[in-house]
Amino acid sequence: MIDLSEIKGIGINTLRYLNDLGINNLDDLVTYYPFRYDVYEKTDMDKIKNGDHVVIDGICENNPNVFHFSRKLNKMSFRFNTGKKIYNVTIFNRAYLKNKIKPGMALTIIGKYDTKHRGIVANNLEFGMLLKTKITPVYHSNFKITSKKIHQIITSVVDKVKVTDYVPETFNQKYNLIEKNKALKIIHNPSSLELLEKAKQKLKYEELFVFMLKMSYLKQGHKKNTGLERKVNFDKVKGKMENLPFKLTRDQEKAVKNIYDDLISSRQMNRLLQGDVGSGKTIVSFFALFINYLSGYQGALMAPTEILALQHYNNIKKVFPELKVGLLKGKLKVKERREILAGLADGTIDVVIGTHALISDDVVYQNLGLVITDEQHRFGVMQRGNLKNKGQMPDILYMSATPIPRTYALTLYGDMDISSIKTMPNGRKPVKTFLKSNKEIKDVLYLMLDEIKKNHQIYVVAPLVEESDKIDLENVYELADKMNKAFGKVCDIGVLHGKMSNKEKDEVMTKFKEGKTKILISTTVIEVGVDVANATMMVIFDSFRFGLSALHQLRGRVGRNDLDSYCVLISDRETKRLQILTETNDGFKISEEDFKLRGSGDLFGLRQSGDMHFKIADIKQDFNLLLTVKEDCENYLKELEASKAVILQDILQTTNNLD
């Protein structure tokens, strides 16, 4: 393969600029697709009105005149003959073109029509006549390298490069897909909108095909993986359920049974447990650890924060006192850490709860049988894989409090079995949600005062930690000052944010959980799992800054009791979008709306986790195509002959394994 430095026009600096954009080799270069296209079609000047966008071609009539207003502002003007009329063309800050534009030169002018001056204020001009529709690709760039330069470099090599087409010929014929080499040439230099659509169709199909083939292959592989040998009588599990101080919901019981069936089966479990905020996923995961313990294996539960890990640790000890549980986090005394490591190595610890400290090199398990990842999208593929690799084919359970509509989940997490918890625990009341403007802040303060008088607690969320010159938003410390002025004489107020040390966070959170602090001013660090039953109100400033699912996650920190609970969204913007949260507490409906508005990457944490990144396909816009591709891949795998296995291996190696 040609090295980028060998391509004409790519010097040392240009190579560095391309690397900054994620372009490191020839494949990255030719698959660095335009994010949009400027389409130029000649304007009928007989039908235009003042201010209309125009594209015309013609001949320059005179040498351009340039007027300099200042060092940074100049104006160039000249007469322009279209063959029918002569127009005055004005263009700003293009004085450097003066010596290139000569009388009699053919040009294409793009700009706005100015009736008063019978002229055109141009925002761009091209040399040469616009003989037909012109489609100009526009690439994501930066101040170091322009979109035009990127296009020139790609154009210089795209005709010469030979690429592998990963779509089986049967599907190329079925959908009349063009050759991949041809598609690449067109996508960067389209001659018509019709051909551009054909190129997009081909490249999107291939990208989704590669992704879904891997997902289908992985799911088949998981089903073939031999699981650990277990013998557990379900009566013992059922007996434990019946002796709980509370009754499990029907969905929780079903999820426990799903997990039990997986664990005692002959294959390795690979299951996603998803459910709404506060739906009771954690107790289900504890039952998974209990079943694993009854079959003689160790279990590990990895949480994204120390606060949440500690909460799980305390809760599992209360509900399952028969388990010997260890807590492994980043900061432990040397002696404590040594004792836990020894207990894991010799098998005296049945279950370990912890953060990413669980995957440290010095953590060795005697017989790890079950790995659970809480809020799985907050961990990267490598982190999840490292924990899994601590045992010999342990069973895998992922948990997510970002509920995904089942159709999407079956596709996006196609390599997993899925259990969904939709019913809420008995006694829980829906959180009443209100949308308020900044002008109504007094009403919000009175609502807060009512809750404080009832001896209840309140979360107040700000999107920033410190002041920003660029963004005028409420931040933690500003809010703390305002809340102290309003409530400082009535109750204690705490501050929590991600830049604090773990020790400081633990101290603040402990005071709040113990009820010593009544109002907690915080960033979204409280989003994950923290459980304070006495918290009955959530106030979120600048709520337009958050996605619907993130707001729903935050709202889930209250209403974890049988008390009336409230969430107040404060925003002067995007009120129509935010109104959805005032109408429903159903996380599945909310995530579906979020999916439509924001796409899959932000919603499911897939970009952050490294599981999925598409260059041209878009899950939101191309979801129907993805469903078609999913079916094609499943059929293809079924029919794949042994002699064609090499093709499959080539596809599986095109990007990193999906874990």
Secondary structure as the mmCIF struct_conf table of DSSP 4:
data_model
#
loop_
_struct_conf.conf_type_id
_struct_conf.id
_struct_conf.beg_label_comp_id
_struct_conf.beg_label_asym_id
_struct_conf.beg_label_seq_id
_struct_conf.end_label_comp_id
_struct_conf.end_label_asym_id
_struct_conf.end_label_seq_id
HELX_RH_3T_P HELX_RH_3T_P1 LEU A 4 GLU A 6
BEND BEND1 ILE A 7 ILE A 7
TURN_TY1_P TURN_TY1_P1 LYS A 8 GLY A 9
HELX_RH_AL_P HELX_RH_AL_P1 ILE A 12 ASP A 20
TURN_TY1_P TURN_TY1_P2 LEU A 21 GLY A 22
BEND BEND2 ASN A 25 ASN A 25
HELX_RH_AL_P HELX_RH_AL_P2 LEU A 26 VAL A 30
TURN_TY1_P TURN_TY1_P3 THR A 31 THR A 31
BEND BEND3 PHE A 35 PHE A 35
STRN STRN1 ARG A 36 TYR A 40
HELX_RH_3T_P HELX_RH_3T_P2 MET A 45 LYS A 47
TURN_TY1_P TURN_TY1_P4 ASN A 50 GLY A 51
STRN STRN2 HIS A 53 CYS A 60
BEND BEND4 ASN A 62 ASN A 62
HELX_LH_PP_P HELX_LH_PP_P1 ASN A 63 PRO A 64
STRN STRN3 ASN A 65 HIS A 68
BEND BEND5 PHE A 69 LYS A 72
STRN STRN4 ASN A 74 ASN A 81
BEND BEND6 GLY A 83 LYS A 84
STRN STRN5 ILE A 86 PHE A 92
BEND BEND7 ASN A 93 ASN A 93
HELX_RH_3T_P HELX_RH_3T_P3 ALA A 95 LEU A 97
TURN_TY1_P TURN_TY1_P5 LYS A 98 LYS A 100
TURN_TY1_P TURN_TY1_P6 PRO A 103 GLY A 104
STRN STRN6 ALA A 106 ASP A 114
TURN_TY1_P TURN_TY1_P7 THR A 115 ARG A 118
STRN STRN7 GLY A 119 PHE A 127
BEND BEND8 GLY A 128 GLY A 128
BEND BEND9 LYS A 132 LYS A 132
STRN STRN8 LYS A 134 VAL A 138
STRN STRN9 ASN A 142 ASN A 142
TURN_TY1_P TURN_TY1_P8 PHE A 143 LYS A 144
STRN STRN10 ILE A 145 ILE A 145
HELX_RH_AL_P HELX_RH_AL_P3 SER A 147 VAL A 158
TURN_TY1_P TURN_TY1_P9 ASP A 159 LYS A 160
BEND BEND10 VAL A 167 VAL A 167
HELX_RH_AL_P HELX_RH_AL_P4 GLU A 169 LYS A 174
TURN_TY1_P TURN_TY1_P10 TYR A 175 ASN A 176
HELX_LH_PP_P HELX_LH_PP_P2 LEU A 177 GLU A 179
HELX_RH_AL_P HELX_RH_AL_P5 LYS A 180 HIS A 188
BEND BEND11 ASN A 189 ASN A 189
BEND BEND12 SER A 191 SER A 192
HELX_RH_AL_P HELX_RH_AL_P6 LEU A 193 LYS A 224
BEND BEND13 ASN A 225 ASN A 225
STRN STRN11 THR A 226 THR A 226
HELX_RH_AL_P HELX_RH_AL_P7 PHE A 234 GLU A 242
TURN_TY1_P TURN_TY1_P11 ASN A 243 ASN A 243
BEND BEND14 LEU A 244 PHE A 246
HELX_LH_PP_P HELX_LH_PP_P3 LYS A 247 THR A 249
HELX_RH_AL_P HELX_RH_AL_P8 ARG A 250 ILE A 264
BEND BEND15 SER A 265 SER A 266
STRN STRN12 ARG A 267 ARG A 267
STRN STRN13 ASN A 270 GLY A 275
TURN_TY1_P TURN_TY1_P12 VAL A 277 GLY A 278
BEND BEND16 SER A 279 SER A 279
HELX_RH_AL_P HELX_RH_AL_P9 LYS A 281 LEU A 294
TURN_TY1_P TURN_TY1_P13 SER A 295 GLY A 296
STRN STRN14 GLN A 298 MET A 302
BEND BEND17 PRO A 304 THR A 305
HELX_RH_AL_P HELX_RH_AL_P10 GLU A 306 VAL A 319
TURN_TY1_P TURN_TY1_P14 PRO A 321 GLU A 322
BEND BEND18 LEU A 323 LEU A 323
STRN STRN15 VAL A 325 LEU A 328
BEND BEND19 GLY A 330 LYS A 331
HELX_RH_AL_P HELX_RH_AL_P11 VAL A 334 ASP A 346
TURN_TY1_P TURN_TY1_P15 GLY A 347 GLY A 347
STRN STRN16 VAL A 351 GLY A 354
BEND BEND20 THR A 355 THR A 355
HELX_RH_3T_P HELX_RH_3T_P4 HIS A 356 ILE A 359
BEND BEND21 SER A 360 SER A 360
TURN_TY1_P TURN_TY1_P16 ASP A 361 ASP A 362
BEND BEND22 GLN A 366 ASN A 367
STRN STRN17 LEU A 368 THR A 373
TURN_TY1_P TURN_TY1_P17 ASP A 374 GLU A 375
HELX_RH_3T_P HELX_RH_3T_P5 GLN A 376 ARG A 378
BEND BEND23 PHE A 379 PHE A 379
HELX_RH_AL_P HELX_RH_AL_P12 VAL A 381 LYS A 388
TURN_TY1_P TURN_TY1_P18 ASN A 389 LYS A 390
BEND BEND24 GLY A 391 MET A 393
STRN STRN18 ASP A 395 SER A 400
BEND BEND25 ALA A 401 THR A 402
HELX_RH_AL_P HELX_RH_AL_P13 ARG A 406 LEU A 412
TURN_TY1_P TURN_TY1_P19 TYR A 413 ASP A 415
BEND BEND26 MET A 416 MET A 416
STRN STRN19 ASP A 417 ILE A 421
BEND BEND27 THR A 423 THR A 423
HELX_LH_PP_P HELX_LH_PP_P4 MET A 424 PRO A 425
TURN_TY1_P TURN_TY1_P20 ASN A 426 GLY A 427
HELX_LH_PP_P HELX_LH_PP_P5 PRO A 430 VAL A 431
STRN STRN20 LYS A 432 LYS A 436
HELX_RH_3T_P HELX_RH_3T_P6 ASN A 438 GLU A 440
HELX_RH_AL_P HELX_RH_AL_P14 ILE A 441 LYS A 453
TURN_TY1_P TURN_TY1_P21 LYS A 454 ASN A 455
STRN STRN21 GLN A 457 VAL A 461
BEND BEND28 PRO A 463 PRO A 463
STRN STRN22 LEU A 464 LEU A 464
BEND BEND29 VAL A 465 GLU A 466
BEND BEND30 ASP A 469 LYS A 470
STRN STRN23 ASN A 475 ASN A 475
HELX_RH_AL_P HELX_RH_AL_P15 VAL A 476 PHE A 487
TURN_TY1_P TURN_TY1_P22 GLY A 488 VAL A 490
BEND BEND31 CYS A 491 CYS A 491
STRN STRN24 ILE A 493 LEU A 496
TURN_TY1_P TURN_TY1_P23 GLY A 498 LYS A 499
BEND BEND32 MET A 500 MET A 500
HELX_RH_AL_P HELX_RH_AL_P16 ASN A 502 LYS A 513
TURN_TY1_P TURN_TY1_P24 GLU A 514 GLY A 515
BEND BEND33 LYS A 516 LYS A 516
BEND BEND34 LYS A 518 LYS A 518
STRN STRN25 ILE A 519 SER A 522
HELX_RH_3T_P HELX_RH_3T_P7 THR A 524 ILE A 526
BEND BEND35 VAL A 528 GLY A 529
TURN_TY1_P TURN_TY1_P25 ALA A 533 ASN A 534
STRN STRN26 ALA A 535 ILE A 540
TURN_TY1_P TURN_TY1_P26 PHE A 541 ASP A 542
HELX_RH_3T_P HELX_RH_3T_P8 SER A 543 ARG A 545
BEND BEND36 PHE A 546 PHE A 546
HELX_RH_AL_P HELX_RH_AL_P17 LEU A 548 ARG A 555
TURN_TY1_P TURN_TY1_P27 GLY A 556 ARG A 557
BEND BEND37 VAL A 558 VAL A 558
BEND BEND38 ASN A 561 LEU A 563
STRN STRN27 TYR A 566 ILE A 570
BEND BEND39 ASP A 572 ARG A 573
HELX_RH_AL_P HELX_RH_AL_P18 THR A 575 GLU A 583
HELX_RH_AL_P HELX_RH_AL_P19 GLY A 587 ARG A 598
HELX_RH_AL_P HELX_RH_AL_P20 SER A 600 PHE A 604
TURN_TY1_P TURN_TY1_P28 GLY A 605 GLY A 605
HELX_RH_AL_P HELX_RH_AL_P21 LEU A 606 SER A 609
TURN_TY1_P TURN_TY1_P29 GLY A 610 GLY A 610
BEND BEND40 ASP A 611 ASP A 611
BEND BEND41 LYS A 615 ILE A 616
TURN_TY1_P TURN_TY1_P30 ILE A 619 ASP A 622
HELX_RH_AL_P HELX_RH_AL_P22 PHE A 623 GLU A 639
HELX_RH_3T_P HELX_RH_3T_P9 ALA A 642 LYS A 644
HELX_RH_AL_P HELX_RH_AL_P23 ALA A 645 LEU A 652
TURN_TY1_P TURN_TY1_P31 GLN A 653 GLN A 653
BEND BEND42 THR A 654 THR A 655
#
